[in-house]
Structures are given as structure tokens and as C-alpha cells.
Amino acid sequence: MTSLHADEAFLDHYQFTHDPFASRVPGFKFYPAQRKSVLGQLHHLARYSQLLLVVSGPEGGGKTLLRQALVASTNKQTVHSVVLSAKGAADPVSALRLVAQGLQVQRGEIPSILAQVGQLALTGQEVYVLVDDAEDLSDAALASLLKLAAGNAEGRPHVFLFAESGMLSRLEQLAAGEECFHVIELQPYSEEETREYLALRLEGAGQGIELLSDELIADIHEQSGGWPGVINQVARESLVEAMLARRDNASRKGFAFSLPRKHVLALLVVSVGVVAAWLMQGRVVHEVEAPVIAQLPLGQAPSPEVVEAPAAAGQAAPAIQFEGANQPLPLPLVGEAQPVIREPLAQAAGLTGAEEADVAGSVSAADVVAAPAVVATPAVAPAAAPTPVPVKAAPVAVPAPAPVVAKPQVPAVAAKPAATGNWYATQSASRFTLQILGARSESAAQAFVREHGGEYRYFKKQHQGRPLYVVTYGSFATRAAAQAALRALPAKVQAGKPWPRNFAGIQQEMMQAR
């Protein structure tokens, strides 16, 4: 849901006037009790403290929103605010130049800036310098801002840095033990504050909090940790997943007819191939014709009148006796088709359906039939035939019993876990699974599934124009059930930060990857 078309579909589906969870919405204000307290503390420190002020919190913790509230709540007649972002001014020269521009000073140097601050103080105006994304500042830029905050006899501005907590250790090193800055650490929202925040976001876009169930609000709060930027991200993803699930359920019946033509043709070709393979399983293989050889009892001389002759039409077949069998079987006549007993080699080796595909490429297509030893009967029943022509008697070689042809043993083949796309397609779009990891190499995903087994599976998607193999765990009726299962996973798996997602999004990604 990153394209313009997807954004429009999201807004149309929920009838939003704008994206309620955009990072910056003009005119949006939300100050819960704890943030109002922090705002009041900032105003107090700016009035009475001589130190640089730092507001710290994680990414998405609401630092920018608090900075906007600080500027909006100041008296414009008595406070001149200069706002800059360290993303475009990380070095000291750029940072001081932007401060000078905000104060209409020609030279971006500390003495010139402090002189202008002193002139504004004579007119009853204080100067606030507010720096967003201050964690991007270089150490040299931080040192320059510390000097600026210290001021001189001419003037002293109030410098506010809004930064992630990692910057504090750098400031402490620059301060060298001196007390030259004060830190205010932001706290996450409570669940009730998260509800109020979501309600205000949705109302600003033309909808209400009833769009989200109590269970979903609790889940959003748990996943986001109560930080407003992450609340926006998780809430938007949850609504997008719900939208896709509804659309999938509505279009499931007409799914085949909505596919592109090339996909429909591909399905037809595959279907024809499957039917052809099924029909070929029952084909009859004809043996090469061979003459019938009459066999005499061992040790008996042949009669001079015995000749080799073709069997008469309609003649009953001579019987042969199998060792250990109670009933004689008919001996095939010359030219008569004989069915061959067939057995798939993969099944004979004890392989599963998924493994059979790997074996098929390396084993010959002809099946091997095991036959029991044959014991020749002592006499052949005479048949009505034309008067035999006397021929010179010749010794008849008595063939040895037919050797047993053993079926070759097919070596066991180590199975590779196959991408279980069909399994994902059979899951209800409203159910959830746990996304464990993504790998560029299919062998890596297979190795992970093989190692852990159980309910681990993987599917293929496209990510940044390249295949990505995503490993998932289980199938759960609700997001809450998936969350409960996540906490029961091994610590090694949990270290990868698994997260619940529903099958609607997975099924759409698999369709796009085809």
C-alpha cells in the first residue's frame, strides 16, 4: 500500500478525507495529561534555567509534535522562534547559518548571533532556537550549540534539542562534567491515551473510534509500545489488512475469472498436463513376442515326432506352476499382450509426494517388475493340428529356471521443504500467522524450516524486484491468538522480532509474485 493507487483505495474504502495516520497532519494537536505537563516544564525551564534543554525519546516518540506544541503555545509578541532540522544542517557551519538566517543576521557566527539576540532582548523579545532530529548533529555542531546556549554579556538564546536518547552520551562527553544541559525524557502513552490519540486522528479524517474494536485498540497499543509514531504505523497496517480481507472474501467466488488471461492459460496448460499424467498411469505395456518353448521332464529323451509349431487359434493355454501357489496361472501365448505390474519408484522407496518430485528426475521411467521362480510342468497337452512332418530328431536344451529379477533399491533422497503456496491459498483471509523472517536464498528458508519443522512454512514474494522467501509459523483465528503463540516461541526465534499478519496480505503478495 505504498503507491498512489493503493493510497486512494485505502481512503475510498474507509471514506477518509485524508490519511489519518500520516506522520504530519496540518492542524493536528494532541496533548494528553503527561505531555501537557512536559510542555509546561519546558516553558518554565526556558524562563528560569540557563541551561541547554534536551527532549529525548525514541523514533516516533512524539518529539516533533511536542516541538510544534511548544512553538504554537508561545507568545509571538515576546518570543522569536527559530526552527531547523539537523537532517539538513549536521555540521556547525550549516547549523549556525540557519540560525543567523532566522534572526536576519548576515554572518553565521556565534558573536554576530548573540549580538542580535541582545538587540531583540532590548525590545522585550526572547529567542528560542529549536533543533529537530538533533541526533544527526556532528559533535562539532553540538559543541557550537552549547556555546550558543551559554551566551555572553550581550545576550543568551534558549536552545532546545529534540533528539533520540543515544545523543545524550555524546553531550556528556562534550560537557566534560560541567552542568550545561538539562534532559527531559518522554514517556509512552497509556492504553487510554492511545485510544484518545486514535480517536482524534480518525475524527480529523471524517471517521470515529468505532472503526476500531476494543481488541484491536489493545493490540495496537501493545505492538506500538504507546509511542505515537509507531501507533500510526500499526493502526494503518491493521486497517489495510482488514480492507484486503473484506475484498478477498467478496471476490473469492469470481477469483478465477478475474485473473489475467496469461494466468488463466497457464492454469489450463497445467490442468491438461495433470489429466494426461493421470491417464498414462493406467496404460498397458506390451511384451516383445517370443515363441513358446515346450519343456520336457528332466532326464527324458525327446520324441522324434515332436516339432515346434504355433499354437492353434482358441487353444487353451498350457499351465505353469509357481512355487508356493495353489492355483496355476495361464502361460501367455505368442503375440498375446501381457499386462505389466507397475509401482511408482518413489512410493516403493517410502518417499512422500513432495519428495517424489525430486526422485523422478534421476530414476529411469521404466518400472522394474519382480517375478517369482517358475517351475516347468512335466508335460504339454497335445493340440489338434495338421499331420506333423517328420524331421530329424535333435536334442532339446532344457532351459534353467528363470532367475528372479529383483527390483533395484532406490536410495533414500533427503527431502527439501517445498514452498507451500497451496497451503497459504487454502487459509481464510481473516486468519493470522506469525512472520518469522525473510531470506533472499530459498535454500536458507528451506534450512530454517527443516531445522525447526512443526508449523513452520515459507512462501515466495517479490521485494524490490527480487524474490524473497518468507518463513511463517502457524495459522490462528485471531491476532490475539497469534500474539499468544509468539510469546511461546523459542528465544532464538523471538530474537528476530516475529510479528502477526493475516493471510489476506500474504495471498495478495503471492499473486503479485506470479
URGI-V673671 format. One line per field, one symbol per residue. phi: phi as a letter, one per 40 degrees, with the letter a starting at -180 (. if undefined). psi: psi as a letter, one per 40 degrees, with the letter a starting at -180 (. if undefined). A space follows every 10 residues. Layout:
BEGIN
phi=???
psi=???
END
This chain:
BEGIN
phi=.bcccccccc ccccfccacc bccbbdgcba bcdccccccc cccccccbcb bcbbbbiccg cgcccccccc cccccccbbb bbbabccbac cccccccccc ccbgbcbcbc dccccccccc cccgbcbbbb bcfccccccc cccccccccc gaccaaccbb bbaccccccc cccccfgccb abbbccbccc cccccccccc cccccgbbcc cbcccccccc ccccggcdcc ddcccccccc cccccccccc bccbcccccd dccccccccc cccccccccc cbcbccccca ccbcbcccgb ccccccbcac cccgcccccb bccgbcbcbc ccccgccbcb cbadcccccg cccccccccd cbbccccbbc bccbbcccab ccbcaddccc bccbcbcccc dccccccccc ccbccccccc cccccccccc cbbbccabbc bccccccccc ccggccaabb bbbfgbcbbb cbbgabcbcc cccccdcccd dcccccfcac accccccccc cccc
psi=feiddddddd dddefidihe eidhhhehhh gidddddddd dddddddeie ihhhhiiihe eedddddddd ddeihedehh hhhihedegd iddddddddd ddefhdhgid dddddddddd ddeehihhhh hifeeeiidd dddddddddd aaddihihhh hhiiddeddd dddddfeige ihhhhiiiii dddddddddd ddddeeaiee dhiddddddd dddeeehddd dddddddddd dddddddddd eddfddeeii dddddddddd ddddddddde deihhhihhi ihhhhiiheh iiidehihii hihehhhiii hiheidhiih hiihehihih hihhddddef iidddddddd eeiidhihhh hiihhiieih hiihiihihh ihiihhhhii ihihhihihh ihhhhhhihf dddddeihde iiihhdiiid hddddddddd ddabehiiih ihhfeiihhh hihihididd ddddddeeii dddddegiii iieddddddd dde.
END
